[in-house]
């Protein structure tokens, strides 16, 4: 992703629940790059329907003083929220998504 100094972009990542017969709950968080990225949804817990998709919306803001060519990394972490009933043990899974962000230079059209 290329972001110009002083620019803000709203982007998303898609969560999928393929092959399941019930919804799953997913917790999303930013583990790296919190200085330039934030989740903008009202909650960081997402319900993904069976065989469906859900978007995780986040905003990337590049401070105006950043240098052209600098590289940043955003690490999004997603983990299932176990739906364990009383007296049972829930097992979940987790995955991370890395997004490279480069500070770009705006080129004016001739």
N, C-alpha and C positions, 0 to 999 in steps of 0.2 A: 504494500500500500504506500502511496506517496501522498504526503501532507505538506502543504506549504507553511512557512513560518506565519503564525497568527491565524491559521485556518482551523476550522472545526468541521469534522465530518461525522455524520451519523451513519453507522453501519450495523450489520447484524450477522449472527451465526445461527445456523439452523440445527435444532435437535430433532432426531427422528426416532420413532419407536416402531421398528419393523418386526413383524412376526409375533408380536405379543397379543394377548387377548384382553388385557386390561391396561389402563393408563399407568404411567410411571411418573414419579415425582423426581425432578432433577434440581439440584442446587448448583448455581453458577457463581463463580467468583473470579476476580482478577488477581492473579498471584504475582504478576510482574508487570510493570508499566503503569502502575496506579497513578503516577505523576502526569500521564497524558491520556489515560483511558478511564472511563467509568460506565458501569451498567446504568441505563436510564429507565428501565422498567420499574413499576411500583414495588415489585418484590423480586428477590433473586431465587425464588423457588418457582419452578415451572411444571405445570401438569401437561404431559405429552400423551395425547390419546392413543389408543391401540391402533397400530398401522397409520399413525398420523405424524404431523410435524408441528413444531412450535419455534418461533423466533426469539432469540435473545438479542435485544437491542442495546447497543452501547455507543458511546460518543468518544471520539478521539480529538483532542485539542492540542495543537502544537504551539507552544509559547513563541511569541514573536522574536525572542532573542536566540533561538536555536540556529545552528550553522547549517548551511546547505551541505548535503552529503552525509550528515550524521545519521546513524542507524539506531533504532530503538526496537525493543521486543516487547510485545504484549503476550502474556501467557494467560489464557482463559482456562479455568479448571471446571469440570462438570462431574458431579458425583450423584449417584442415585440416593434418594432418601428412602431408606428401608421402611416398609409398611408392616413392621412386626407387631403382632398381637401380643397381649400380655402373656408372659410365660414362654414366648418363642424367641428365636434368635434370627434376626434379619441379616442377610448378606447383600451387600451392594457392590457397585463397580464405579470406577472413575476413569476419566480420560482428560488429557490436556490438549489444547490447541494453541500453537505458537503462530503469531502474526508478526512479520517483519514490517516495520514502519520506517520509511526513509524521508528525510527532510528534503523536499524538492524545491526547485527554482522555477518560479512562474516565468514563462516566456511569452512575451507579447506578440500577438499575430501581426504580420506586416501590413 
